[in-house]
């Protein structure tokens, strides 16, 4: 299950684990114009862990989900003349 909220400066997506127990903590994704943050509460340390991705890293991650093992570099295609 997930929710999407549009706030003033970000789009916030919350992923709720509905899998088999033990369940993982919610994952909160904040999409800003200049970056995307992924946050998850860590009960072992009682802190929120945060990872910040640039738009380019997010693009690469999305592409990597559908590719086989290997090393890749995405390039913008040139417009036809």
N, C-alpha and C positions, 0 to 999 in steps of 0.2 A: 504494500500500500504506500502511496505517496501523496503529498499535497504540494500545491504551487501557490505562492502568494506574491503579488506584485507590490513592492513597497516603493517609497519615494526614490531611493537611489539604487535599488537592487531587486532582482527576482530571487526569491527564496524557495528552494525545493527541499522538502524533508522526506527522507526515505525511512520507512518503518519496517523493521524485520518481521515478517510473518512466517518464517520458515520453521523448521523443527527446532525444539529446544536443544541446547541453550540458545536463546535469542541474543542477537547483537544489539548494542545501543543504536538509537536513531542516528542517521547521517544527515547533516544539514549542509546544503550547497547554496552559497550566496554568489549570485552572478552580478558583478559590477561591470561598468564600462571598461575598466582597465585591468581587471583580474577576476578570477573565480576562486573562492575559498571553499574547502571541504573540511567540515568540523565533525568530530565525534567525541562524546564523553568517554573517558577511560576510568572505569570504577576502581581499577587497581591503584591509580595514582590520584584519584579524585580531581582530575583536571580535564579540560577540553583540549584535545589535540587538533591542530590546525595545519592544513597544507594549502599553500597559495600557488595557483597556476596562472601563467600568462595566457592570453587568448590563443597564442600559437601552441602552447603545450596542451591546452584543452582540445584544439583541433586535431593534434597528433594523437591524443588519447582516444578520441572518437574514431579516428581512422584505424588505430591499432586493434580495436575490438573486433574488427572483421578481417584481419589479415593473418596469414600463417607466420610461423616463426621466421625471423630474419631481421635485417637492419634496413630501415627505410628513411627517405627524406621526401617530404611532400613539397611540391613546387606548384606555383600558380601556372595554369595553362595560359598561353598567350592567345590573344584575340585574333581571329582570322582577319587578314587584310582585305 
